[in-house]
């Protein structure tokens, strides 16, 4: 099979489904095939909740210092994973080593920044957050014109170009968060309420760079961003990691990038003699840009340091005639051990903020010690099965990625530099921020309607009496915000699923209300601690869905593909031109929080 290439910008950024609906493939699956869970024998796993809890508690303890890449916390995490997976009997995927080096550069902007926009002196953290992804010791920008560029989108397939007619050389782009579909869902612009990749912050900085801009700042607005200013303040200050880039790519990047608070932006636009609310309304209707007739002065010191961080990659080889003698047909069938199903979960979090007094460790218990401990438990179950002679035909590879919080860095690096060929990678199951709110009667698939891989989840969830639905807040752009997306860009069917919006019973509903209140504001904050009173039965329920889905796929010859309605379809198409049709109304409550990286 020919190796898959990354999507071109136009295809990657296009959106093809109706966001006002939740795509439900269950009827289509019933017509096209018998349930995968019924046709291929699967085992209900017996996860050890106490061990799962201990994994979460250990990884999120103060000892691990918030697990920031290239720190003591990383070494402790990798050592912990190495010991655990070695004891399970899994193999290091990198010529026997569990570690894949990911070359990184850490940029640290001084907090002592002198920033003046249009005659308004801005305070770091309070009014703005700025940084630079360049190896320059001092950032000096004087009298750079400020230009409002709407949503900062150049999308030929939508006949939309906010940069039309502009020469951005030497100028700073001021950009709205999200995309026009969020503001005007009734017009079905872009993907309606569901965020497209055009709405993501990394696209906006990349596009401003392609346009030759000197800098780019995004106006933060809580609803379209789907997270408060505190997330920006906590995530975008301190050391900012990135992959080491080719020099030409690095040189083309904007010199400064960052965020403005909404109040600061309104004051700036008022100073320019324009009404921001009116421009926002216009930008949601049509491609928009306008020079603000104001300039910016920016001065701050900047440091760059280079170091390798590491993905952790462990493999449970698929069965062969030699390794699985209990399989009667093993000797007569071609081995599928070179075909890999991946489980991913990022091990990293934000680390320590030395500028804070008191509790300054971002422990990342929910995000993402739950996911990392989750793939450990799933791996143990599969390893035990293999030892009992019931190993899968296909290999399973477990990847604990680095740098997810900084922009999916570890998964991006692996997808571009895979230890096993991408064209031999069957599927990806991603765990990120597990369900701590108890069992649910439904099952959330983020971005539902993308690929045939979802049919395995739908069937597994159905075996638990649960109905699969899409996320209730597609405006958050969850499909583009966790590690599975890095693989989708190369055409590998990848899913991010778990939790639900309907508690199993009244007692669980009351617990969920209480725990959500306790966890409010803890996303990317120092209060994301492990809680002994977490009800992890829902997380174990979700892990079982992944387990059964992977077991069914791992013993089949099926190669799932992307539906014709997906922007990834051309890279690995679904069989028989399936398109993921059949839609039902979205449910108006929230599932567990998805990450906002």
C-alpha positions in Angstrom: 0.0 0.0 0.0 1.3 3.4 -0.9 2.3 5.5 2.1 -0.2 8.2 3.0 0.7 11.8 2.8 -0.5 14.7 5.0 -3.6 16.5 3.8 -3.1 19.6 1.7 -4.3 22.8 3.4 -7.5 23.1 1.4 -8.7 19.6 2.2 -7.5 19.6 5.8 -9.3 22.7 6.7 -12.5 22.1 4.9 -15.6 20.9 6.7 -18.3 18.8 5.1 -21.0 17.9 7.7 -24.0 19.7 9.1 -23.0 20.7 12.6 -26.5 21.3 13.9 -27.0 17.6 13.9 -25.3 14.6 15.6 -24.3 12.1 12.9 -25.5 8.6 13.9 -24.3 5.7 11.9 -26.1 2.9 13.7 -28.8 2.4 11.1 -26.2 2.4 8.3 -24.1 -0.2 10.2 -27.2 -2.4 10.6 -27.7 -2.4 6.9 -24.1 -2.9 5.8 -22.8 -5.4 8.3 -23.6 -7.5 11.3 -22.2 -6.1 14.6 -18.5 -6.5 14.8 -18.8 -7.4 18.5 -21.2 -10.2 17.6 -19.3 -11.7 14.8 -15.8 -11.6 16.4 -15.5 -13.0 19.9 -14.6 -10.4 22.4 -13.8 -10.6 26.1 -15.2 -8.2 28.8 -12.1 -7.0 30.5 -11.7 -7.1 34.3 -9.9 -3.9 35.0 -8.4 -3.4 38.5 -9.9 -0.2 39.7 -7.6 0.1 42.7 -4.5 -0.2 40.4 -6.0 2.3 38.0 -6.6 4.7 40.8 -3.0 4.3 42.0 -1.7 5.0 38.6 -3.6 8.3 38.4 -2.6 9.2 42.0 1.1 8.5 41.4 1.3 10.3 38.0 -0.5 13.4 39.4 1.4 13.5 42.7 3.5 16.6 43.6 6.6 14.3 43.3 6.1 14.3 39.5 6.0 18.1 39.5 3.2 18.5 36.9 5.0 16.3 34.3 6.3 19.2 32.0 8.5 18.0 29.1 12.3 18.2 29.6 12.0 18.4 33.4 12.5 16.1 36.3 8.8 15.3 36.1 9.4 13.8 32.6 12.1 11.5 33.8 10.0 10.3 36.7 7.1 9.7 34.3 9.2 7.8 31.8 10.8 5.7 34.4 7.4 4.8 35.9 6.0 3.8 32.5 9.1 1.8 31.6 8.9 -0.2 34.8 5.2 -0.8 34.3 5.3 -1.9 30.7 8.4 -4.0 31.2 6.6 -5.9 34.0 3.7 -6.5 31.6 6.1 -8.0 29.1 5.6 -5.5 26.3 8.5 -4.6 24.0 10.2 -1.3 23.4 9.1 -0.2 19.9 12.3 1.7 19.1 14.8 -1.1 18.5 14.1 -2.4 22.0 13.9 1.0 23.6 10.6 2.4 24.9 11.7 5.9 24.1 11.4 7.9 20.9 13.4 11.2 21.1 11.4 14.2 20.1 13.7 17.2 19.4 12.2 20.2 21.1 12.9 23.9 21.7 11.6 25.7 24.7 10.9 29.4 24.3 10.6 31.5 27.4 9.4 35.1 27.1 10.2 37.5 30.0 7.3 38.5 32.1 8.7 42.0 32.2 7.2 43.1 28.8 6.9 46.6 27.6 3.9 46.5 25.3 2.0 49.5 23.9 -0.9 49.1 21.5 -2.3 52.3 20.0 -1.0 54.4 23.0 -2.5 52.0 25.5 0.0 50.4 27.9 -0.8 46.7 28.3 0.0 44.6 31.3 1.3 41.1 30.9 -1.2 38.4 32.0 -3.9 41.0 32.9 -4.4 42.4 29.4 -2.3 40.2 27.1 0.0 37.3 26.8 2.8 37.5 24.1 5.6 35.1 23.2 8.0 34.5 20.4 8.9 31.2 18.7 12.2 32.5 17.5 15.7 32.1 18.9 16.2 35.9 19.5 17.4 37.2 22.8 15.4 40.4 22.6 12.2 41.1 20.7 12.0 44.6 19.5 9.1 45.9 17.4 8.3 49.6 17.0 5.4 51.3 15.2 4.1 48.2 13.6 0.6 48.9 12.1 -2.3 47.0 13.6 -4.7 45.4 11.1 -8.0 43.7 12.0 -8.3 40.6 9.8 -11.6 39.2 11.0 -11.2 35.5 11.7 -7.8 35.4 10.0 -9.0 32.8 7.5 -8.0 32.1 3.9 -10.3 29.3 2.7 -10.6 29.1 -1.1 -13.1 26.2 -0.8 -15.5 28.6 1.0 -14.6 31.6 -1.2 -13.4 33.3 2.0 -10.2 35.3 2.4 -9.9 37.7 5.3 -6.5 38.8 4.0 -7.8 39.8 0.5 -5.9 42.8 -0.8 -3.6 43.1 2.1 0.2 43.3 2.3 0.9 42.1 5.9 4.7 42.7 5.8 5.7 44.5 8.9 2.2 44.5 10.3 0.4 42.8 13.2 -2.8 40.8 12.6 -5.6 41.2 15.2 -7.8 38.1 14.9 -11.1 36.8 16.2 -11.2 33.4 17.9 -13.1 30.4 16.3 -14.7 30.7 12.8 -17.7 32.4 11.3 -19.9 29.4 11.7 -20.0 29.9 15.5 -21.4 33.4 15.3 -23.9 32.7 12.6 -24.8 29.0 12.8 -28.2 29.6 11.1 -26.3 30.6 7.9 -24.4 27.3 7.9 -21.1 29.0 7.1 -18.1 26.7 7.3 -19.4 23.9 9.5 -22.0 25.8 11.4 -21.7 25.7 15.1 -19.0 23.0 14.9 -15.6 24.5 14.9 -13.4 23.7 11.8 -9.6 23.7 11.9 -9.8 27.3 10.6 -11.1 28.2 14.1 -8.0 26.8 15.9 -5.4 29.2 17.3 -2.5 27.3 15.7 -4.1 27.7 12.2 -4.5 31.4 12.8 -0.8 31.9 13.7 0.2 29.7 10.8 -1.9 31.6 8.3 -0.7 35.0 9.5 2.8 33.6 9.0 2.0 32.5 5.4 0.6 36.0 4.8 4.0 37.5 5.8 2.8 39.2 9.0 5.2 40.4 11.6 2.9 39.4 14.5 -0.5 37.9 15.3 -2.7 38.3 18.3 -6.0 36.6 18.9 -8.9 38.3 20.8 -10.0 36.0 23.5 -13.7 35.5 24.0 -14.8 32.8 26.4 -17.8 31.4 24.5 -16.3 30.9 21.1 -13.0 29.9 22.7 -14.8 27.5 25.0 -12.4 28.3 27.8 -11.8 31.3 30.1 -8.9 33.7 30.1 -7.3 31.8 33.0 -6.6 28.9 30.6 -4.7 31.3 28.3 -2.9 32.8 31.2 -1.9 29.4 32.7 -1.1 27.7 29.4 0.7 30.5 27.4 3.0 31.8 30.1 6.3 30.3 31.1 8.3 28.0 28.8 6.6 27.2 25.6 7.7 24.0 23.8 7.7 23.5 20.1 9.2 21.0 17.7 12.6 22.0 16.2 11.6 23.2 12.7 13.4 23.5 9.4 15.1 26.9 9.3 13.1 28.2 6.4 9.8 27.3 8.1 11.1 28.9 11.4 12.2 32.1 9.7 8.8 32.5 8.0 6.9 32.4 11.4 5.5 35.6 12.9 7.9 37.3 15.2 5.4 37.6 18.0 2.1 35.7 18.7 -0.3 35.8 21.6 -3.7 36.8 23.0 -5.6 40.0 24.0 -8.4 40.0 26.5 -11.8 41.0 25.1 -11.9 44.1 27.2 -8.5 45.2 26.1 -9.5 44.7 22.5 -12.6 46.8 22.9 -10.6 49.6 24.4 -8.1 49.4 21.5 -10.8 49.5 18.8 -12.5 52.4 20.6 -9.2 54.2 20.5 -9.1 53.5 16.7 -12.6 55.0 16.4 -14.3 51.8 15.4 -16.8 49.6 17.2 -15.5 46.1 17.8 -19.0 44.6 18.1 -20.0 45.9 14.7 -16.8 44.6 13.1 -17.3 41.2 14.7 -20.9 41.1 13.3 -19.5 42.0 9.9 -16.7 39.5 10.1 -19.3 36.7 10.7 -21.1 37.6 7.6 -18.3 38.1 5.1 -14.5 38.1 4.8 -13.4 41.3 6.5 -10.2 43.3 7.2 -9.6 46.9 8.3 -6.5 48.8 9.2 -6.9 50.3 12.7 -4.7 53.3 12.0 -2.8 52.5 15.2 0.6 51.0 15.8 2.2 48.7 18.4 5.5 48.8 20.3 6.7 45.5 21.8 9.8 44.9 23.8 10.7 41.8 25.8 13.6 39.5 26.4 13.4 35.9 25.1 15.3 32.7 25.6 15.5 29.5 23.6 16.9 26.2 24.8 17.1 22.9 23.0 16.5 19.5 24.4 15.0 16.2 23.6 11.7 15.1 25.2 10.4 11.6 24.6 7.4 9.7 23.4 7.0 6.4 25.3 6.2 3.6 22.8 5.5 0.0 23.8 4.3 -2.9 21.6 2.4 -6.1 22.2 3.2 -8.1 19.0 0.4 -9.7 17.2 0.1 -13.5 17.3 1.8 -15.8 14.8 1.8 -19.5 14.3 4.7 -19.6 16.7 3.2 -17.3 19.4 -0.4 -18.4 19.4 -0.6 -22.1 19.1 -4.2 -22.1 20.3 -5.3 -20.6 17.1 -6.3 -23.5 14.8 -5.9 -21.4 11.7 -2.8 -19.6 12.6 -0.5 -21.7 10.5 -2.6 -21.4 7.5 -3.2 -17.6 7.5 -0.7 -14.9 6.7 0.5 -13.2 9.8 -1.0 -9.8 10.5 1.5 -8.9 13.2 3.0 -6.1 11.1 -0.4 -4.3 11.2 -0.7 -2.0 14.2 -3.6 -0.7 16.3 -2.4 2.3 18.4 -3.6 3.5 21.8 -2.5 7.0 22.6 -2.6 9.2 25.7 -0.4 12.2 26.5 1.7 11.9 29.6 2.6 15.6 29.8 1.0 18.5 31.6 2.0 22.1 32.4 4.5 21.6 35.2 5.3 24.2 37.9 4.7 28.0 37.8 7.5 29.5 39.8 5.7 32.9 39.8 2.8 31.6 41.9 2.8 31.5 45.7 1.2 28.6 47.5 0.1 25.7 45.3 2.0 26.2 42.1 2.0 22.7 40.7 -0.3 21.8 37.8 -0.7 18.2 38.7 -2.9 17.3 35.7 -4.8 14.5 37.4 -7.8 14.5 35.1 -5.7 15.9 32.2 -4.2 13.5 31.6 -3.1 11.1 34.4 -6.4 9.4 33.8 -5.6 8.7 30.2 -2.1 7.5 30.8 -3.2 5.2 33.6 -6.0 4.1 31.3 -3.7 2.8 28.5 -1.6 1.1 31.2 -4.7 -0.9 32.4 -5.8 -1.7 28.8 -2.3 -2.9 28.0 -2.2 -5.2 31.1 -5.4 -6.8 30.0 -4.2 -7.5 26.5 -0.9 -8.7 27.8 -2.5 -11.2 30.1 -4.7 -12.5 27.3 -1.6 -13.0 25.1 0.2 -14.9 27.9 -2.9 -17.1 28.1 -2.6 -17.9 24.4 -5.3 -15.5 23.3 -3.3 -12.8 21.7 -4.7 -10.7 18.9 -3.7 -11.3 15.3 -2.7 -7.6 14.9 -0.1 -5.9 17.0 -1.1 -3.3 19.7 1.2 -0.3 20.2 0.7 2.0 23.2 2.1 5.5 22.9 2.3 7.9 25.8 3.0 11.2 23.9 4.9 14.2 25.0 4.1 17.9 24.4 0.4 17.5 23.8 -0.4 20.5 25.9 1.9 22.6 23.7 0.2 21.7 20.4 0.2 17.9 20.0 3.9 17.9 19.6 4.7 14.3 20.4 1.9 12.8 18.3 2.8 15.2 15.4 6.4 14.0 15.6 5.4 10.3 15.7 3.0 10.6 12.8 5.7 12.2 10.7 8.4 9.8 12.0 6.5 6.6 12.8 8.3 3.6 14.3 5.8 1.5 12.4 4.7 2.5 8.9 1.7 4.7 8.6 0.3 2.5 5.9 0.5 -0.4 8.3 -1.3 1.5 11.1 -4.9 0.4 11.2 -6.4 2.7 13.7 -5.9 5.0 16.7 -7.8 5.0 20.0 -7.0 8.1 22.0 -7.6 8.6 25.7 -7.6 12.2 27.1 -9.3 13.3 30.3 -11.2 10.3 31.4 -14.7 10.2 32.8 -14.7 11.0 36.6 -18.4 11.5 36.8 -19.8 8.0 37.0 -21.5 5.7 34.5 -23.6 7.0 31.7 -26.4 5.5 29.5 -24.9 7.2 26.4 -21.4 7.3 24.9 -19.8 10.4 23.4 -17.7 10.1 20.2 -16.1 13.5 19.5 -16.6 14.5 15.9 -18.9 11.6 15.3 -19.5 10.7 11.7 -15.8 10.8 10.5 -14.9 7.1 10.0 -15.9 3.4 9.9 -13.8 3.0 13.0 -16.7 4.4 15.0 -18.8 1.4 14.2 -16.6 -0.7 16.5 -17.2 1.8 19.3 -20.9 1.9 18.5 -21.2 -1.8 18.7 -19.1 -2.1 21.9 -21.1 0.6 23.6 -24.3 -1.1 22.5 -23.2 -4.3 24.2 -23.2 -2.2 27.5 -26.7 -0.9 26.7 -25.4 2.5 25.7 -26.2 4.7 22.7 -23.3 6.5 20.9 -23.8 10.2 20.3 -21.7 13.1 19.2 -20.4 15.7 21.6 -23.0 18.3 22.7 -20.6 21.3 22.2 -19.1 20.9 18.7 -18.1 24.6 18.8 -15.2 23.6 21.0 -13.5 21.9 18.1 -12.7 18.8 20.1 -11.8 16.7 17.2 -8.8 19.0 16.4 -7.6 19.3 20.0 -6.1 16.0 21.0 -3.5 13.6 19.8 -5.7 11.5 17.5 -5.9 14.5 15.1 -2.2 14.1 14.3 -2.9 10.7 12.8 -6.1 11.7 11.1 -4.1 14.2 9.0 -2.2 11.2 7.6 -5.4 9.3 6.8 -5.3 6.9 9.8 -8.9 6.4 11.3 -8.6 7.9 14.8 -11.2 8.3 17.5 -11.5 10.3 20.7 -14.4 9.1 22.7 -15.7 8.5 26.2 -18.1 9.8 28.9 -21.6 10.9 28.1 -24.3 13.4 29.0 -26.8 11.1 30.6 -25.9 9.7 34.1 -27.0 6.2 34.6 -29.3 6.9 37.5 -30.4 9.5 40.0 -27.6 8.8 42.5 -25.0 9.2 39.7 -26.6 12.4 38.5 -26.5 13.9 42.0 -22.8 12.9 42.4 -22.0 14.4 39.0 -23.5 17.7 39.9 -21.5 17.8 43.1 -18.2 16.7 41.4 -18.6 19.2 38.5 -19.0 22.0 41.1 -15.8 20.7 42.8 -13.8 20.6 39.6 -15.1 23.9 38.1 -12.3 26.1 37.0 -9.7 23.3 37.4 -9.0 22.7 33.7 -5.4 23.7 33.2 -5.2 25.0 36.7 -3.4 24.0 39.9 -6.6 22.5 41.4 -6.6 19.6 38.9 -5.7 17.2 41.7 -6.6 13.5 42.2 -9.7 13.1 44.4 -10.3 9.9 46.4 -14.0 10.3 46.0 -13.9 10.3 42.2 -16.4 7.7 40.8 -14.2 6.0 38.2 -16.8 3.4 37.2 -17.6 5.5 34.1 -13.9 5.6 33.1 -13.7 1.9 33.4 -16.9 1.5 31.4 -15.3 3.6 28.6 -12.0 1.7 28.7 -14.0 -1.4 28.2 -15.5 0.0 25.0 -12.1 0.8 23.6 -10.9 -2.7 24.7 -13.7 -4.6 23.0 -13.5 -2.4 19.9 -9.7 -3.0 19.6 -10.1 -6.7 20.2 -12.7 -7.0 17.5 -10.6 -5.0 15.1 -7.4 -6.7 16.1 -8.7 -10.1 15.2 -10.2 -9.0 11.8 -8.9 -8.2 8.4 -10.9 -5.0 8.2 -9.3 -1.7 7.3 -11.7 1.1 8.4 -11.7 4.2 6.3 -13.0 7.8 6.4 -16.6 8.5 5.2 -17.1 10.5 2.0 -18.3 13.4 4.1 -15.0 13.6 6.0 -12.2 15.9 5.0 -9.9 12.9 5.4 -11.7 10.7 3.0 -9.3 11.0 0.1 -6.5 9.6 2.2 -8.1 6.4 3.3 -11.7 6.1 1.9 -14.5 4.1 3.5 -15.6 1.0 1.8 -18.4 1.3 -0.8 -18.5 5.1 -0.7 -20.2 5.1 2.7 -20.9 8.6 4.0 -22.0 8.5 7.6 -25.5 9.8 6.9 -28.5 9.4 9.3 -28.8 12.3 11.6 -30.5 12.9 14.9 -30.8 16.0 17.0 -27.9 16.8 19.4 -28.6 16.5 23.1 -28.3 19.8 24.9 -26.2 18.8 27.9 -22.4 18.5 28.2 -20.2 15.5 28.3 -16.8 15.4 30.1 -14.5 18.3 29.1 -12.4 17.9 26.1 -8.9 19.5 26.0 -8.5 22.9 24.6 -4.9 22.8 23.3 
